[in-house]
Amino acid sequence: MIALRLAWFYAAAFTVIGASMPFWPLWLKSRGLSVEDIGLVIAIGITAKTLANPLIASAADQRGERKRIMAILVLLTTAVFAMFHWAYGFWAILAVTMTFHMLWSPTMPLMESLTMQTAKIQPIDYGRVRLWGSLTFIAAAWAMGHVLEGRSIDLVFWVTLSFLAVTFLSTLTLPDTRIAKPKAGTRPLGAVLTDRTFIIFVAATALIQSSHGVYYTVGTIHWQSVGHSEAVIGWLWAEGVIAEVLLFIWGDKIVKRFGAARLIAIGGLGGLIRWAGTGFTDALPSLMILQLLHGLSFGAAHLGAIYFIARRMAPEVSATAQSVYAAVVMGLAMGASAWLSGVLYADVASRAYLAMAVMSGLGAAIAFYLRRRD
């Protein structure tokens, strides 16, 4: 069943992310990096995808294929990640981080394109396929929080490496859906970058998604500093994604009801409320409520973005459009936000979340304007 094969990749890939993202800053800290250094490493690593994503995706569009390119990228990613075992000091860790992101980050835009293009010829609901990634993120974040209690933070490295290998195996089972090659003389990257509506869309989603910068970069470190255990932190991360899963279950119906652009705007408003609240409280009951807004701040904004791209952009430039979205939104903007987060947190601690609230609110306003073009 094609949907199951697609879901396996999302499940494996998001196990990698769920096991590492909440706790990787702690691993970096164990290697002697300061909070500012951690913010800079994460920022530069994320920004590296800005160059790699569009170039690799443009080549994929020119060839009209996804599967083989993804398999090669994930295999190389696994080999590079293994080098963290020997990486000590800021510069060594930075070099491995940059190489890792340049190879790993293009796989997800290619996968999103593969899934949406396959859905045009097969009865596949994107939200219900993608939710398996969210479910495994929840399981991995929760499990790592419990496993790390009283154990070495190096477990994060070994678990992540193991599931990168599983992710490579999953790429071998993906459907080899081919996309029509662009017409002679057509440059996929140029076609995407000259679409004014697409640029407005990228600006809105960049503000909303990069508003997660403090949360992704120093959220775990802060919660640990105020007395929350690794198990509690793992649950808080998992809880947020549970809300995301519930949204994805009815994703297709929700997009039809609200429209892609309105859904992005709703995500921005959810982020405004979430980060404003998180900036003022560390109380566990309040955090448990605020974490549910992840279903909007990330889930609604992401779901709206994927459908917006699939509906607006031609299939022959779909991978390039996905990669530009990922490169700018989850690369350049998120990288700048991660760097800013480290600097702000070192100065004002959890009040850094208030800057994220402003960013998300601005993104919502732009997305609300974009609804006229949805």
C-alpha positions in Angstrom: 0.0 0.0 0.0 1.5 3.3 -1.1 0.2 5.3 1.8 1.9 2.9 4.2 5.3 3.2 2.4 5.1 7.0 2.5 4.1 6.9 6.2 7.1 4.7 7.0 9.5 7.4 5.8 7.7 10.1 7.8 7.7 7.8 10.9 11.4 7.1 10.6 12.5 10.6 9.8 10.5 12.2 12.6 11.8 9.6 15.1 15.2 11.1 14.3 13.9 14.6 14.8 11.9 13.7 18.0 14.8 12.0 19.6 17.3 14.7 18.9 15.6 18.1 18.7 14.5 18.5 22.3 17.8 17.2 23.7 20.5 18.1 21.2 21.2 21.4 22.9 22.0 19.4 26.0 24.4 17.2 24.0 26.1 20.3 22.6 26.4 21.7 26.2 28.0 18.4 27.3 30.7 19.1 24.7 31.5 22.4 26.4 29.6 24.9 24.2 28.0 27.9 25.9 24.4 29.0 25.4 25.6 31.6 22.8 27.7 29.0 21.0 24.8 26.6 20.9 22.6 29.3 19.4 25.2 30.1 16.8 25.9 26.4 15.9 22.2 25.7 15.5 21.6 28.9 13.6 24.5 28.3 11.1 23.6 24.7 10.7 20.0 25.6 9.9 21.0 28.4 7.6 23.2 26.0 5.6 20.1 24.5 4.0 19.4 27.9 2.4 22.0 27.1 -0.2 21.6 23.3 -0.5 17.8 23.0 -0.7 17.1 25.0 -3.9 20.1 23.6 -5.8 19.3 19.9 -5.0 15.5 20.4 -5.6 16.1 22.2 -8.9 18.2 19.3 -10.0 15.4 16.9 -8.9 12.8 18.9 -10.9 15.1 18.9 -14.0 15.3 15.1 -13.7 11.7 14.6 -12.8 12.5 12.2 -10.0 12.6 12.1 -6.2 13.2 8.6 -4.8 16.8 7.9 -5.8 18.0 11.4 -4.9 16.5 11.0 -1.4 18.1 7.6 -0.8 21.5 9.0 -1.7 21.1 12.0 0.5 20.0 10.0 3.6 22.8 7.5 3.2 25.3 10.4 3.1 23.6 12.1 6.0 23.9 9.0 8.2 27.7 8.8 7.5 28.2 12.4 8.3 26.2 12.3 11.5 28.4 9.5 12.7 31.3 12.0 12.7 29.8 13.8 15.7 31.2 10.9 17.7 34.7 12.4 17.1 33.8 16.1 17.1 35.0 18.1 20.1 35.2 21.9 20.2 33.2 24.7 18.5 34.7 24.5 15.1 34.7 20.7 14.7 31.0 20.6 15.8 30.1 23.5 13.5 31.7 21.8 10.5 29.9 18.5 11.0 26.6 20.4 11.7 26.8 22.4 8.5 27.5 19.3 6.4 24.8 17.3 8.1 22.1 20.0 7.5 23.1 20.5 3.8 22.5 16.8 3.2 19.6 16.1 5.5 17.4 19.1 5.0 16.7 18.7 1.3 15.1 15.3 1.9 12.0 16.6 3.5 11.0 19.1 0.7 11.6 16.3 -1.8 9.4 14.0 0.3 6.6 16.6 0.6 6.7 17.0 -3.2 6.7 13.2 -3.7 3.7 12.8 -1.4 1.6 15.6 -2.8 2.3 14.6 -6.4 1.6 10.9 -5.6 -1.7 12.1 -4.0 -2.8 13.5 -7.4 -2.8 10.0 -8.9 -3.6 7.9 -5.8 -6.3 8.2 -3.1 -3.9 9.6 -0.4 -4.8 12.1 2.3 -1.6 14.1 3.0 -2.6 14.9 6.6 -3.2 11.2 7.5 0.1 10.1 6.0 2.1 13.0 7.6 0.6 12.4 11.0 2.7 9.3 11.4 5.7 11.5 11.5 4.1 13.5 14.3 3.2 10.4 16.2 6.7 9.0 16.1 8.0 12.5 17.1 5.8 12.3 20.2 6.9 8.8 21.0 10.6 9.6 20.5 10.5 12.9 22.5 8.6 11.2 25.4 10.8 8.1 25.4 14.1 10.0 25.2 13.0 12.1 28.2 12.5 9.0 30.3 15.5 7.1 29.0 17.8 10.0 29.8 16.9 10.1 33.4 20.1 9.3 35.2 21.9 8.3 32.0 24.5 9.8 29.7 23.3 12.4 27.2 25.4 10.5 24.6 22.3 8.3 24.2 20.8 11.0 22.1 23.6 10.6 19.6 23.4 6.8 19.4 19.6 6.7 19.1 19.6 9.4 16.4 22.3 7.6 14.4 20.3 4.3 14.5 17.1 5.8 13.2 18.9 7.7 10.5 19.9 4.2 9.2 16.2 3.1 9.5 15.3 6.2 7.5 17.6 5.2 4.7 16.0 1.8 4.5 12.6 3.5 4.3 13.7 5.5 1.2 14.2 2.2 -0.7 10.5 1.4 -0.4 9.1 4.8 -1.5 7.1 4.9 -4.7 9.1 6.0 -7.7 6.6 8.7 -8.8 7.9 10.6 -11.8 7.0 14.2 -12.5 7.0 15.7 -15.9 10.2 17.5 -16.7 10.1 21.3 -17.2 9.8 22.5 -20.8 13.1 23.2 -22.6 14.5 26.6 -21.4 12.4 26.7 -18.2 14.4 27.3 -15.1 12.4 25.9 -12.1 14.2 28.2 -9.6 13.5 31.3 -11.7 9.8 30.4 -12.2 9.4 30.1 -8.4 11.3 33.2 -7.4 9.4 35.5 -9.9 6.0 34.5 -8.5 5.0 37.5 -6.3 2.2 35.7 -4.5 4.6 32.9 -3.6 7.1 35.5 -2.2 4.4 37.0 0.0 3.5 33.5 1.2 7.1 32.8 2.1 7.3 36.0 4.1 4.2 35.1 6.2 5.3 31.5 6.9 8.9 32.6 7.6 7.7 34.9 10.4 5.3 32.3 11.9 7.6 29.2 11.8 10.8 31.1 12.8 8.9 32.3 15.9 9.6 28.9 17.3 13.3 29.9 17.5 13.5 30.3 21.3 11.6 27.1 21.9 13.7 25.0 19.5 17.1 26.5 20.6 17.0 27.0 24.3 13.5 25.9 25.4 14.8 22.6 26.9 17.7 24.4 28.6 15.4 27.0 30.2 12.9 24.4 31.4 15.7 22.4 32.9 17.1 25.5 34.6 13.8 26.2 36.4 13.5 22.7 37.7 11.6 20.6 35.2 13.0 17.1 34.7 14.0 15.5 31.4 10.8 13.3 31.6 8.6 16.4 32.1 10.3 18.2 29.3 10.0 15.3 26.9 6.3 15.1 27.7 5.9 18.9 27.1 7.4 18.5 23.6 5.3 15.4 22.9 2.1 17.1 24.1 2.5 19.9 21.6 2.8 17.4 18.8 -0.3 15.5 20.0 -2.3 18.7 19.2 -0.6 18.7 15.8 -1.7 15.1 15.1 -5.3 15.8 15.9 -5.2 18.6 13.4 -3.7 16.4 10.7 -6.3 13.7 11.1 -8.9 16.1 9.7 -6.4 18.1 7.7 -8.0 17.8 4.2 -11.4 18.8 5.6 -10.0 21.7 7.5 -8.1 23.1 4.5 -11.3 22.8 2.4 -13.3 24.6 5.2 -10.9 27.5 5.9 -8.6 27.7 2.8 -4.8 27.4 2.9 -4.0 31.1 3.5 -6.6 31.5 6.3 -5.2 28.3 8.0 -1.7 29.9 8.0 -3.1 33.1 9.5 -4.8 31.0 12.3 -1.4 29.4 12.9 0.1 32.8 13.4 -2.5 33.9 15.8 -2.0 30.7 17.8 1.8 31.5 17.9 1.1 35.0 19.2 -0.9 33.7 22.1 1.5 30.7 22.8 4.7 32.7 22.9 3.3 35.6 24.9 2.1 33.2 27.5 5.3 31.2 27.6 7.3 34.4 28.1 5.5 35.1 31.3 5.2 31.7 33.0 7.2 28.6 33.8 4.4 27.0 35.8 3.8 23.4 34.6 0.0 23.6 34.4 0.2 26.8 32.3 2.9 25.3 30.0 0.8 22.2 29.5 -2.1 24.4 28.2 0.2 26.6 26.1 1.9 23.6 24.5 -1.4 22.6 23.0 -1.2 25.7 20.8 1.6 23.9 18.9 -1.2 22.4 16.9 -1.8 25.9 15.5 1.6 27.7 15.6 3.3 24.8 13.8 0.6 22.4 12.6 -2.0 24.8 11.0 0.8 26.9 9.5 2.6 23.9 8.0 -0.6 22.2 6.7 -1.7 25.4 5.1 1.7 25.9 3.5 1.9 22.5 2.0 -1.5 22.8 0.4 -0.8 26.4 -0.7 2.3 25.2 -2.6 0.6 22.2 -4.1 -2.4 24.2 -5.4 -0.5 27.2 -6.7 2.8 25.8 -8.1 3.0 23.6 -11.3 4.1 20.0 -10.7 7.3 20.4 -12.7 8.5 23.1 -10.2 6.9 21.6 -7.1 10.2 20.3 -5.6 11.9 23.6 -6.2 8.9 25.5 -4.6 9.0 23.2 -1.6 12.7 23.6 -1.2 12.6 27.4 -1.5 9.9 27.4 1.2 12.1 25.1 3.4 15.3 27.0 2.7 14.0 30.4 3.5 11.4 29.5 6.2 13.1 26.6 8.0 16.6 27.7 6.9 17.4 31.3 6.6 14.6 32.7 8.8 14.9 29.9 11.4 18.7 30.2 11.5 18.5 33.9 12.1 15.9 33.3 14.8 18.0 30.6 16.5 21.0 33.0 16.6 18.8 35.8 18.0 17.3 33.4 20.5 20.6 32.5 22.0 21.5 36.2 22.3 18.2 37.3 23.7 18.0 34.4 26.1 21.5 35.2 27.5 20.2 38.7 28.2 16.5 38.4 29.2 15.9 34.7 29.7 12.4 33.5 29.0 11.2 37.1 28.1 12.9 36.3 24.7 9.6 34.5 23.9 7.9 37.9 23.6 10.0 38.8 20.5 8.7 35.5 19.0 5.1 36.5 19.8 5.6 39.7 17.8 7.0 37.8 14.8 4.1 35.3 14.8 1.6 38.1 14.9 3.2 39.9 12.0 3.1 36.6 10.0 -0.6 36.2 10.8 -1.3 39.7 9.4 0.5 39.0 6.1 -1.2 35.6 5.7 -4.6 37.3 6.3 -3.8 39.6 3.4 -2.7 36.5 1.3 -6.2 34.9 1.7 -7.4 37.0 -1.3 -5.0 35.1 -3.5 -5.7 31.6 -2.1 
